[in-house]
């Protein structure tokens, strides 16, 4: 147990809560699945309870919900125009899921689902899949104009198209790794400094005095992680809006 308390990687372990195996496939309900369900439940409950009264003079919680709604709506309109508002439910759901998941992960002994690449890649694949499917449904082969920028000389076109294709294919990787890496690195750093506090405090009076600095760093990192939790949700949402704009307007 003592080793677990100072092990910065232990917090990311996947543990089976309800073992389930069907046809040789492991479909167990894990701590990761539990906190994904909790994230959806908390976000849904907050939005429902905060807006159920629909008061003309909003309460603080209703104001927060309305600000989140307007924030994402303005972001989507700025990136993709009014046509992009058809994707508002998707973008708003992604923003709230990532934000709430990041915030829940800051509580002691809670699990941070966005610190696992499989979760963030799944979200990124959903975004890119939506872009591709809608792009071809709306524009047909005209969607391929996305890879052919205007004004490029013919002799450079093969190279430019190749670069554009590689850039597009790398989008789900960069979108998922950015979120995963930031949450993973932040939590490991916070755990390390917290471990310093515990280890030094066990050394007596001198150790307790020496633990003041890592304690201050841990507090500062916690505040930074709160900021990062919001920023990463914002970055994920704004990039989603930009990618959806490509589906709506594939021509450069």
Secondary structure, DSSP 8 states (H G I E B T S, - for coil): -HHHHH-TTGGG---EEE--EETTEE--EEHHHHHHHHHHHHHHHHHHHHHSS--SS--HHHHHHHHHHHHHHHHHHHHH-GGGGGGHHHHHHHHHHHHHHHHHTTSTT---GGGSHHHHHHHHHHHHHHHHHHHHHHHGGGGGGGGS-TT--HHHHHHHHHHHHHHHHTHHHHHHHHHHHHHHHHHHHHHHHHHHHHHHHTT-HHHHHHHHHHHHHHHHHHHHHHHHHHHHHHHHHHHHHHHHHHHH----
